């Protein structure tokens, strides 16, 4: 006879199973939210106003972004602004206070509807709390009249 032990295999605890499912879900989410950029050379700054070789998805035409204002792209999770003529910036559209999506841009200010935090279209800095951190800058490229995520 074999000398193998006849003990049942231990089953993982509920905590281990929940952690594994959470990790798998996080991996799927991160993979789904990954950049669609196939180019490996994207050292272009966010405020690029020259011709760039952006391999990302085209968000808008430069003429779609009002000077001194901006436009929110919900599906891409970014806000693109034009603080001064020909200067384009992009920021995350997720408020740094509690993660709500910003919904408005008026008079050079990006606003969050949840708790009325306000951010500058120029640099994403906090103009009015409760948010204490600026909107994170996102990388875009401007090529001709097209604005793309980098």
N, C-alpha and C positions, 0 to 999 in steps of 0.2 A: 504494500500500500504506500501511497505517497505520504510524505510528511507535511503536507500543507495543512495550515490551520483552517478549521471550519468555523471561522468567525464572520459574521455578516460585515460587509463593507460599511464604513461609517458614512452617513449621509451628511451633506453640507448643512450648516445651520441656516436658519431663515435669514439672518443678517448677511451671511456670505452670498446667498442667492440674490437678495435684494441689491447688494453692492455690485454683483456681477451684471445684473440686468441694468442697473443705473449706468455702469461703465460702458456697457454695450450701446445703450441709448445715447450717451454722451458722444461716443465715437461716431455713431451714425449722424448725429446732429452736426458735429464739427466737420465731418466729411461733406455733408450736404451744404453747409454754410461756407465751405472753402472757396477760394478765389477761382474764377473761371479763366484766369489769366494764364495762357500757355507760354508767354514769353518769359525768359529768365532775366532779361535786362530791363529793369524798371527802376532806374535811379532818378527818374524825373521827379521833381518836387511837386507838391500839391498845387502850388501856385503857378505852375507852368503856363505860360501864355504863348509859347512858341510851338513849332511843329514838334510833336513827340511821337514815338513809336509805341503807343499804348496798345496792348493786346487785349484789354478788358472790354467789357460790354459797353456800347455807346449808351450814355444816359440821356443826352440832350444836345441840342444845337446851342451855340453860344448866345444866339438871339432869344432863346427861351428863358434865359436867366436875367432878370431885371437888374440894372445898375443900382447899387445901394440896397439890394434885396437878395432874393434867392428863391429856390424851388426845392420842395421836399420830394424825395423819391422813396416812397414807402417800401416798395418791393425790394429795393437795393439797400435800404437802411441808411441812406445818406441824405444830407442837405448840401446842395451846391449853391454857393453864393458868389456875387460879383461886387465886392466892396467898392472898387473903383473901376472905371472903364477898362476893360481888357484884362483885369486881374480876377482869376477864378480860384475859389477855395472850396474845400469839401470837408464836412464834419459828420460824425455819427449822428443819426437822428434819434438816438436813445439818450434821454435825459440822464445826467449823472446823479440825480437825486434818488430816484426810485425806479429808473428804467422805463418810464413811460415814453411813448413816441411823441416827439415834438410835432406840433400841428400848424403853427403859424409863423409868418415872417412879415413884420411890419416895422417901418421906420428904422431899419438897420438892426432889428432885434428878432431873434429866433425865440419863440415861446413854447413852453410846455403847458398843456392844459391841466395836468394833474394838480400841481401846487403852485403854478404861475411862475416858475423859474424863468429867467430871461438870459439869453446868451448873445454875444456880439457876432454879427455876420462877418466881421473882419478877421477875428482870430478864435472864435468859439469861447472866449472868456465869459465868466459869469458877470452879468450886469445886475442881476437881482436874484436873491436866493428864494428858496431854501437850498438849492444846489450850491456846493462849495467847490466843485471841480469843473473845469472847462469841458466842452464837448470835445472828444478825441478827434484829431485831424485824420482825414482819410486821404489816400493818394488818388489823384486823378491826373489825366493827361489831356491837354488841349491840342488837337491837331486840326488845323484849318478852322472850320466852324463846328467841329464835333468835340464834345466832352465825354471822356470815357473813364471808367474806373480803371485804375492801374493794376 
